[in-house]
């Protein structure tokens, strides 16, 4: 068959392709000639058909036919084939009149000659096929014997593979077990295959799975192909129920349609999954417990810290103190702020673990931010007789867009560490632009800044370098005892730097000093540089009647005194019920709401107040009283929870007089 059919088929295809290519070239050349004739005889060619016929006869083979038709298919000129033909090969090409298509040229060629030639080749190949066939007629018998032996070998290999399979494999024929391998015998708890052969497979399937399996069998018989894995439950001979994962495929077995079933025991996997689920639940419970502990710890520590720092601020502002008393008060405030900083570091670390540490970006003056940060640390350096200097490169733009608070946190941590670990000498901060872009009149979209903190301190040993950026790690135990700290500052700084698109590292020589550096990417804000300067102004007195909801007496006293000093009238309540009652009786310009209070907390009280306002929305002038959360809850999500509850703003404890003033002036007017 191959020798007979292949040569004429190949000959026909190659000859047809060759003739088609030649005819395509012929029609393209003839169409070009017709187009040139039309362009030379514009307006007249339609009346001189003889000359058009001359062009066609010149370029069209005498054995071929040609037709010139307009765009509507109407024939304009036509050359007929020398003799009629039913099998034709034709190609069409457009013709133009000064670039506009006016019709087409179709050239047709008969395929009679090709068919005759193909028949001759077929006759020759048939003769050759007969010559080849008879000497080789005995080959199929040999091939059949080889195929039979290969089939036997394949069946033996398949049977051995099935018997060695760790999964149970059995044949379901007429809903009975017709064959089962050794793993299947062990799976059902039998002593030999004979104990299972001929048994209805429904007896080994748990009754709860019967309906599901019947639907699956209908699907298999309908689709005639394997179906996806399905989890079922089987029953051992001793009545034990266990889970399995089953795959089934239809095939012919001894002339009947049967199913080949593969079952994998899931007992061990289910046990492992249950252990993992319990472990995961325990980990989630531990995580929730830790988060709740951190939230409670933060609240319980921040509440008295608000009283300590608030009373210290009131004492410094409203009383006359001797120099020694003012010194003691400064130590008290510094100690309180140090404790608060430690708490904030622990909370920031918990946010990093939860993936909830975020940036609060705004426009700011980089030079002013650096100056404020380092001036805050100047007293710490002076107390150790250290020289603290800084230099900001002139190429740094005046205004940048980023998170100045987090930048302050990184810089303050590195400089504070440098001062802490330096006994004599100096600490120097350099800030340069490291993206190597020259400024232009319109500015660039962003810039990369490099901060470097040099100190002449004790340096860092080679042993300590490997775990310096790991949580709760310091150089050694003596470092913690001598200098203090949680070992979280660098971990938090590294995460913030990464969020700002930069990196942080250090170089150190023990006994000679350390150089910490980090880079960040910030967007450049174009405009008047002078408008970026934020100059502190005197706090203008505020006007209004404020309701203070605070259950802690010390914090209530601190808040009342600060509010009165800002020019506000204050009325205080101690729980949510009193807050709701007071808002129903009197009109207040603003409510400062503690979140955790007895009888009714701040969230419930806010919900009641907002529901009252919604009920009065039909009034001509519906009233919305601003509610500011004044709470010791400072974990990630606490602000969003307050705003979702219906509060308008949020201020965490402990807060300073300036913090409270900046928040209040957004909601109450100046006098």
BAROMI-103570 format. One line per 8 residues: number of its first residue (from 1); their letters; for each residue x, y, z of C-alpha. Coordinates in steps of 0.2 Angstrom, whole numbers, always signed. Layout:
BAROMI-103570
NUM) A) X Y Z ~ ...
end
This chain:
BAROMI-103570
1) XXXXXXXX) +0 +0 +0 ~ +14 +12 +4 ~ +24 +8 -11 ~ +8 +10 -22 ~ +0 +25 -15 ~ +15 +36 -9 ~ +24 +40 -26 ~ +8 +46 -36
9) XXXXXXXX) +2 +56 -21 ~ +19 +65 -18 ~ +20 +68 -37 ~ +3 +75 -38 ~ +6 +87 -23 ~ +23 +93 -29 ~ +17 +96 -47 ~ +1 +104 -42
17) XXXXXXXX) +11 +116 -31 ~ +23 +120 -45 ~ +9 +123 -57 ~ +0 +134 -45 ~ +15 +145 -42 ~ +18 +147 -60 ~ +0 +151 -64 ~ +0 +164 -49
25) XXXXXXXX) +16 +173 -57 ~ +8 +172 -74 ~ -8 +181 -68 ~ +1 +194 -58 ~ +12 +199 -74 ~ -4 +199 -85 ~ -13 +210 -72 ~ +1 +222 -71
33) XXXXXXXX) +1 +223 -91 ~ -17 +226 -91 ~ -16 +239 -78 ~ -2 +248 -88 ~ -13 +247 -104 ~ -28 +255 -94 ~ -17 +269 -87 ~ -10 +273 -105
41) XXXXXXXX) -28 +273 -112 ~ -38 +281 -99 ~ -56 +283 -104 ~ -54 +274 -121 ~ -49 +256 -116 ~ -67 +251 -113 ~ -71 +254 -131 ~ -55 +246 -139
49) XXXXXXXX) -58 +228 -133 ~ -47 +221 -147 ~ -31 +230 -140 ~ -36 +223 -123 ~ -37 +205 -131 ~ -20 +208 -138 ~ -13 +212 -121 ~ -21 +196 -114
57) XXXXXXXX) -15 +185 -128 ~ +3 +192 -126 ~ +4 +188 -108 ~ -8 +173 -106 ~ -2 +155 -111 ~ -12 +149 -126 ~ -17 +133 -115 ~ -25 +145 -102
65) XXXXXXXX) -41 +155 -101 ~ -43 +172 -94 ~ -57 +184 -89 ~ -57 +203 -86 ~ -71 +208 -75 ~ -76 +224 -66 ~ -80 +225 -47 ~ -98 +219 -49
73) XXXXXXXX) -92 +203 -57 ~ -97 +208 -75 ~ -86 +201 -88 ~ -77 +215 -99 ~ -65 +203 -109 ~ -63 +185 -110 ~ -51 +172 -118 ~ -59 +155 -118
81) XXXXXXXX) -49 +139 -115 ~ -44 +129 -131 ~ -55 +115 -126 ~ -68 +112 -112 ~ -61 +106 -95 ~ -69 +101 -79 ~ -54 +101 -67 ~ -46 +119 -67
89) XXXXXXXX) -33 +128 -57 ~ -37 +147 -56 ~ -29 +162 -48 ~ -36 +180 -47 ~ -27 +197 -46 ~ -34 +215 -45 ~ -32 +228 -59 ~ -31 +246 -56
97) XXXXXXXX) -35 +263 -65 ~ -22 +276 -58 ~ -22 +267 -41 ~ -40 +263 -39 ~ -46 +245 -41 ~ -58 +244 -55 ~ -59 +225 -57 ~ -50 +208 -57
105) XXXXXXXX) -41 +197 -69 ~ -44 +178 -67 ~ -33 +165 -76 ~ -38 +147 -77 ~ -27 +132 -82 ~ -34 +114 -85 ~ -27 +100 -74 ~ -30 +86 -87
113) XXXXXXXX) -11 +84 -91 ~ -7 +83 -73 ~ -20 +70 -70 ~ -13 +59 -85 ~ +4 +61 -78 ~ -1 +56 -61 ~ -10 +40 -68 ~ +6 +35 -76
121) XXXXXXXX) +16 +37 -60 ~ +2 +27 -51 ~ +3 +13 -63 ~ +22 +12 -61 ~ +21 +12 -42 ~ +7 -1 -42 ~ +19 -13 -53 ~ +33 -10 -41
129) XXXXXXXX) +21 -13 -26 ~ +17 -30 -33 ~ +35 -34 -35 ~ +39 -30 -17 ~ +23 -38 -9 ~ +25 -56 -14 ~ +43 -59 -8 ~ +38 -51 +9
137) XXXXXXXX) +21 -60 +11 ~ +29 -71 +24 ~ +35 -56 +35 ~ +17 -53 +44 ~ +18 -71 +51 ~ +34 -68 +59 ~ +28 -51 +65 ~ +13 -59 +72
145) XXXXXXXX) +23 -71 +82 ~ +34 -57 +89 ~ +18 -46 +93 ~ +10 -61 +102 ~ +26 -63 +112 ~ +27 -45 +116 ~ +9 -45 +122 ~ +12 -59 +133
153) XXXXXXXX) +28 -50 +140 ~ +18 -34 +143 ~ +4 -43 +152 ~ +16 -52 +163 ~ +25 -35 +167 ~ +8 -27 +170 ~ +2 -41 +181 ~ +19 -40 +191
161) XXXXXXXX) +17 -21 +192 ~ -1 -22 +199 ~ +4 -35 +212 ~ +19 -24 +218 ~ +8 -9 +219 ~ +7 -2 +237 ~ -11 +4 +232 ~ -26 -8 +231
169) XXXXXXXX) -31 -13 +213 ~ -46 -23 +209 ~ -57 -27 +194 ~ -76 -23 +196 ~ -85 -34 +184 ~ -104 -36 +185 ~ -103 -27 +202 ~ -92 -41 +209
177) XXXXXXXX) -74 -42 +213 ~ -66 -52 +198 ~ -48 -49 +203 ~ -38 -40 +217 ~ -20 -38 +220 ~ -10 -42 +236 ~ -11 -24 +242 ~ -30 -25 +241
185) XXXXXXXX) -30 -41 +251 ~ -21 -32 +265 ~ -32 -17 +263 ~ -48 -27 +267 ~ -40 -37 +280 ~ -42 -54 +271 ~ -30 -69 +271 ~ -30 -72 +253
193) XXXXXXXX) -38 -66 +236 ~ -50 -81 +237 ~ -59 -73 +252 ~ -64 -58 +241 ~ -66 -65 +223 ~ -84 -66 +218 ~ -89 -54 +233 ~ -101 -40 +229
201) XXXXXXXX) -90 -24 +230 ~ -106 -15 +238 ~ -102 -26 +253 ~ -85 -17 +255 ~ -92 +0 +252 ~ -99 +10 +267 ~ -118 +13 +265 ~ -116 +32 +266
209) XXXXXXXX) -106 +31 +250 ~ -118 +20 +240 ~ -128 +34 +232 ~ -113 +44 +227 ~ -104 +29 +219 ~ -120 +25 +209 ~ -120 +42 +202 ~ -101 +40 +198
217) XXXXXXXX) -104 +23 +189 ~ -118 +31 +178 ~ -105 +45 +174 ~ -92 +32 +169 ~ -104 +22 +158 ~ -110 +37 +150 ~ -93 +45 +146 ~ -83 +29 +143
225) XXXXXXXX) -68 +36 +152 ~ -59 +38 +168 ~ -66 +50 +181 ~ -57 +61 +194 ~ -51 +55 +211 ~ -65 +53 +224 ~ -64 +51 +242 ~ -75 +36 +249
233) XXXXXXXX) -76 +25 +264 ~ -73 +6 +263 ~ -77 -8 +276 ~ -64 -21 +281 ~ -70 -39 +283 ~ -69 -36 +302 ~ -81 -21 +300 ~ -68 -7 +302
241) XXXXXXXX) -72 +8 +292 ~ -58 +18 +284 ~ -56 +32 +272 ~ -49 +29 +254 ~ -46 +39 +238 ~ -53 +30 +223 ~ -49 +31 +204 ~ -59 +21 +192
249) XXXXXXXX) -58 +18 +173 ~ -69 +7 +161 ~ -61 -7 +151 ~ -65 -23 +142 ~ -62 -39 +153 ~ -66 -56 +146 ~ -78 -49 +134 ~ -87 -38 +146
257) XXXXXXXX) -87 -20 +151 ~ -78 -19 +168 ~ -70 -6 +180 ~ -52 -6 +185 ~ -52 +2 +202 ~ -37 +9 +212 ~ -39 +13 +230 ~ -27 +22 +241
265) XXXXXXXX) -28 +21 +260 ~ -30 +39 +268 ~ -29 +33 +286 ~ -12 +39 +289 ~ -14 +55 +279 ~ -30 +60 +288 ~ -21 +57 +305 ~ -7 +69 +299
273) XXXXXXXX) -19 +81 +293 ~ -28 +81 +309 ~ -12 +83 +319 ~ -7 +98 +307 ~ -25 +106 +309 ~ -23 +104 +328 ~ -5 +112 +327 ~ -12 +126 +316
281) XXXXXXXX) -26 +129 +328 ~ -15 +129 +342 ~ -3 +141 +333 ~ -17 +153 +328 ~ -24 +152 +346 ~ -6 +156 +353 ~ -5 +171 +340 ~ -22 +178 +345
289) XXXXXXXX) -17 +176 +364 ~ +0 +185 +360 ~ -9 +199 +351 ~ -22 +200 +365 ~ -8 +200 +378 ~ +1 +214 +368 ~ -15 +224 +367 ~ -19 +222 +385
297) XXXXXXXX) -1 +226 +390 ~ -1 +241 +379 ~ -17 +248 +386 ~ -13 +244 +404 ~ +5 +252 +403 ~ -1 +267 +392 ~ -15 +272 +404 ~ -4 +275 +419
305) XXXXXXXX) +10 +282 +408 ~ -2 +295 +401 ~ -5 +300 +419 ~ +14 +301 +423 ~ +19 +311 +408 ~ +4 +322 +408 ~ +6 +326 +426 ~ +25 +329 +423
313) XXXXXXXX) +20 +341 +409 ~ +7 +350 +419 ~ +20 +352 +433 ~ +33 +359 +422 ~ +21 +372 +414 ~ +10 +377 +428 ~ +21 +378 +444 ~ +37 +386 +449
321) XXXXXXXX) +51 +374 +452 ~ +69 +376 +458 ~ +83 +371 +447 ~ +85 +354 +456 ~ +67 +350 +455 ~ +66 +354 +436 ~ +81 +343 +434 ~ +72 +329 +443
329) XXXXXXXX) +56 +332 +433 ~ +67 +331 +417 ~ +74 +314 +422 ~ +56 +308 +426 ~ +50 +314 +409 ~ +65 +306 +400 ~ +62 +289 +409 ~ +44 +289 +405
337) XXXXXXXX) +48 +293 +387 ~ +61 +279 +387 ~ +48 +267 +394 ~ +36 +272 +380 ~ +49 +270 +367 ~ +52 +252 +372 ~ +33 +249 +372 ~ +32 +256 +354
345) XXXXXXXX) +46 +245 +348 ~ +37 +230 +355 ~ +21 +235 +346 ~ +30 +239 +330 ~ +39 +222 +331 ~ +22 +214 +333 ~ +15 +223 +318 ~ +30 +217 +308
353) XXXXXXXX) +26 +199 +313 ~ +8 +202 +307 ~ +13 +210 +291 ~ +3 +226 +296 ~ +17 +239 +298 ~ +12 +253 +287 ~ +19 +270 +281 ~ +10 +286 +283
361) XXXXXXXX) +16 +297 +269 ~ +15 +316 +267 ~ +25 +331 +261 ~ +39 +337 +272 ~ +55 +347 +273 ~ +69 +334 +274 ~ +82 +347 +282 ~ +69 +352 +295
369) XXXXXXXX) +65 +334 +300 ~ +83 +329 +302 ~ +87 +345 +312 ~ +72 +341 +324 ~ +77 +323 +326 ~ +95 +327 +330 ~ +92 +342 +341 ~ +81 +331 +351
377) XXXXXXXX) +96 +320 +354 ~ +108 +334 +357 ~ +105 +335 +376 ~ +109 +316 +377 ~ +126 +319 +367 ~ +130 +334 +378 ~ +127 +324 +394 ~ +142 +313 +388
385) XXXXXXXX) +152 +327 +382 ~ +151 +321 +364 ~ +151 +332 +348 ~ +135 +329 +338 ~ +136 +336 +320 ~ +126 +334 +304 ~ +128 +339 +286 ~ +114 +338 +273
393) XXXXXXXX) +120 +338 +254 ~ +114 +354 +245 ~ +108 +343 +230 ~ +94 +336 +241 ~ +77 +344 +236 ~ +68 +356 +247 ~ +52 +346 +248 ~ +50 +327 +248
401) XXXXXXXX) +35 +315 +249 ~ +37 +301 +262 ~ +34 +296 +280 ~ +44 +308 +291 ~ +38 +299 +307 ~ +46 +283 +301 ~ +62 +292 +295 ~ +63 +300 +312
409) XXXXXXXX) +62 +283 +320 ~ +76 +276 +310 ~ +88 +290 +312 ~ +84 +293 +330 ~ +87 +274 +333 ~ +104 +274 +324 ~ +110 +291 +332 ~ +104 +286 +349
417) XXXXXXXX) +113 +269 +348 ~ +129 +279 +342 ~ +128 +290 +357 ~ +124 +276 +369 ~ +139 +266 +363 ~ +152 +280 +362 ~ +161 +286 +378 ~ +172 +300 +370
425) XXXXXXXX) +174 +308 +353 ~ +160 +312 +342 ~ +145 +307 +332 ~ +142 +313 +314 ~ +128 +311 +302 ~ +129 +314 +283 ~ +115 +314 +271 ~ +119 +314 +252
433) XXXXXXXX) +109 +311 +236 ~ +116 +294 +229 ~ +106 +292 +213 ~ +119 +302 +203 ~ +105 +312 +194 ~ +109 +330 +190 ~ +95 +342 +194 ~ +85 +351 +181
441) XXXXXXXX) +73 +365 +180 ~ +58 +354 +182 ~ +66 +342 +194 ~ +65 +323 +194 ~ +51 +312 +200 ~ +61 +304 +214 ~ +78 +303 +222 ~ +88 +290 +232
449) XXXXXXXX) +96 +297 +249 ~ +110 +289 +258 ~ +111 +292 +277 ~ +127 +288 +286 ~ +130 +289 +305 ~ +148 +288 +311 ~ +153 +286 +329 ~ +170 +284 +338
457) XXXXXXXX) +163 +271 +350 ~ +167 +253 +355 ~ +163 +245 +338 ~ +155 +229 +335 ~ +164 +212 +337 ~ +164 +199 +323 ~ +154 +187 +333 ~ +140 +200 +336
465) XXXXXXXX) +138 +205 +317 ~ +129 +189 +312 ~ +114 +192 +323 ~ +114 +211 +324 ~ +98 +212 +314 ~ +89 +198 +323 ~ +75 +201 +335 ~ +80 +203 +354
473) XXXXXXXX) +98 +202 +350 ~ +113 +213 +356 ~ +131 +211 +355 ~ +132 +201 +371 ~ +124 +200 +389 ~ +135 +213 +396 ~ +129 +225 +383 ~ +111 +223 +388
481) XXXXXXXX) +116 +225 +406 ~ +127 +240 +404 ~ +117 +250 +390 ~ +100 +242 +391 ~ +88 +241 +376 ~ +76 +228 +369 ~ +87 +223 +354 ~ +72 +227 +342
489) XXXXXXXX) +77 +244 +336 ~ +88 +238 +321 ~ +75 +225 +316 ~ +62 +238 +315 ~ +73 +250 +306 ~ +78 +237 +293 ~ +60 +233 +290 ~ +55 +252 +288
497) XXXXXXXX) +70 +254 +276 ~ +64 +240 +266 ~ +47 +247 +264 ~ +55 +263 +258 ~ +64 +254 +244 ~ +81 +255 +252 ~ +94 +244 +262 ~ +103 +246 +278
505) XXXXXXXX) +121 +239 +283 ~ +136 +244 +293 ~ +155 +244 +294 ~ +164 +243 +311 ~ +181 +241 +319 ~ +181 +235 +337 ~ +188 +249 +348 ~ +188 +262 +334
513) XXXXXXXX) +170 +265 +330 ~ +155 +260 +319 ~ +148 +267 +303 ~ +129 +263 +300 ~ +121 +268 +283 ~ +105 +266 +275 ~ +96 +272 +259 ~ +78 +276 +255
521) XXXXXXXX) +69 +282 +240 ~ +58 +297 +241 ~ +47 +306 +229 ~ +51 +324 +225 ~ +38 +337 +227 ~ +39 +352 +215 ~ +34 +370 +219 ~ +40 +384 +230
529) XXXXXXXX) +53 +377 +243 ~ +48 +391 +256 ~ +30 +383 +257 ~ +37 +367 +264 ~ +44 +375 +280 ~ +33 +371 +294 ~ +37 +383 +308 ~ +30 +380 +325
537) XXXXXXXX) +17 +393 +330 ~ +10 +398 +347 ~ -5 +388 +351 ~ -20 +399 +349 ~ -34 +397 +362 ~ -49 +386 +356 ~ -67 +389 +359 ~ -80 +376 +363
545) XXXXXXXX) -89 +365 +376 ~ -81 +348 +377 ~ -87 +332 +385 ~ -73 +321 +392 ~ -77 +302 +394 ~ -63 +295 +405 ~ -64 +282 +419 ~ -46 +284 +425
553) XXXXXXXX) -46 +298 +438 ~ -28 +303 +435 ~ -30 +303 +416 ~ -46 +313 +418 ~ -37 +326 +428 ~ -23 +327 +416 ~ -35 +329 +401 ~ -46 +342 +410
561) XXXXXXXX) -31 +353 +415 ~ -24 +352 +397 ~ -41 +356 +389 ~ -44 +371 +401 ~ -27 +378 +397 ~ -32 +377 +379 ~ -47 +388 +382 ~ -61 +375 +382
569) XXXXXXXX) -75 +372 +394 ~ -75 +354 +400 ~ -87 +342 +408 ~ -81 +325 +413 ~ -90 +308 +414 ~ -84 +291 +419 ~ -92 +278 +408 ~ -102 +276 +392
577) XXXXXXXX) -119 +277 +400 ~ -115 +294 +407 ~ -108 +299 +391 ~ -124 +294 +381 ~ -135 +303 +395 ~ -125 +319 +394 ~ -126 +320 +375 ~ -145 +318 +376
585) XXXXXXXX) -147 +332 +389 ~ -134 +345 +383 ~ -126 +351 +367 ~ -107 +348 +366 ~ -95 +354 +352 ~ -85 +339 +354 ~ -83 +322 +363 ~ -67 +315 +369
593) XXXXXXXX) -71 +296 +371 ~ -61 +283 +380 ~ -64 +266 +372 ~ -62 +255 +388 ~ -74 +260 +401 ~ -86 +251 +414 ~ -104 +248 +411 ~ -104 +254 +393
601) XXXXXXXX) -87 +255 +382 ~ -84 +269 +370 ~ -88 +259 +355 ~ -106 +256 +361 ~ -108 +274 +367 ~ -103 +280 +350 ~ -116 +268 +342 ~ -130 +275 +352
609) XXXXXXXX) -125 +293 +349 ~ -124 +290 +330 ~ -141 +280 +330 ~ -149 +295 +339 ~ -142 +307 +326 ~ -148 +296 +312 ~ -166 +296 +319 ~ -165 +315 +319
617) XXXXXXXX) -159 +316 +301 ~ -176 +323 +296 ~ -174 +339 +305 ~ -170 +354 +295 ~ -152 +355 +303 ~ -147 +338 +308 ~ -132 +338 +320 ~ -117 +328 +320
625) XXXXXXXX) -106 +329 +335 ~ -87 +325 +332 ~ -81 +311 +343 ~ -62 +308 +345 ~ -56 +292 +352 ~ -44 +295 +367 ~ -38 +278 +370 ~ -23 +268 +376
633) XXXXXXXX) -26 +255 +362 ~ -12 +258 +350 ~ -10 +242 +340 ~ -12 +240 +321 ~ -30 +241 +317 ~ -36 +251 +333 ~ -37 +267 +323 ~ -47 +259 +309
641) XXXXXXXX) -59 +250 +322 ~ -63 +267 +330 ~ -66 +276 +314 ~ -77 +261 +308 ~ -87 +262 +324 ~ -92 +280 +320 ~ -79 +290 +328 ~ -71 +305 +318
649) XXXXXXXX) -53 +305 +324 ~ -41 +295 +335 ~ -27 +300 +348 ~ -18 +287 +357 ~ -11 +288 +375 ~ +0 +294 +382 ~ -2 +311 +373 ~ +6 +328 +375
657) XXXXXXXX) -2 +345 +376 ~ +3 +348 +358 ~ -3 +331 +352 ~ -20 +335 +359 ~ -20 +353 +352 ~ -16 +348 +335 ~ -30 +335 +335 ~ -43 +347 +343
665) XXXXXXX) -40 +362 +331 ~ -46 +351 +317 ~ -63 +350 +325 ~ -66 +365 +336 ~ -63 +384 +331 ~ -51 +396 +338 ~ -57 +410 +349
end
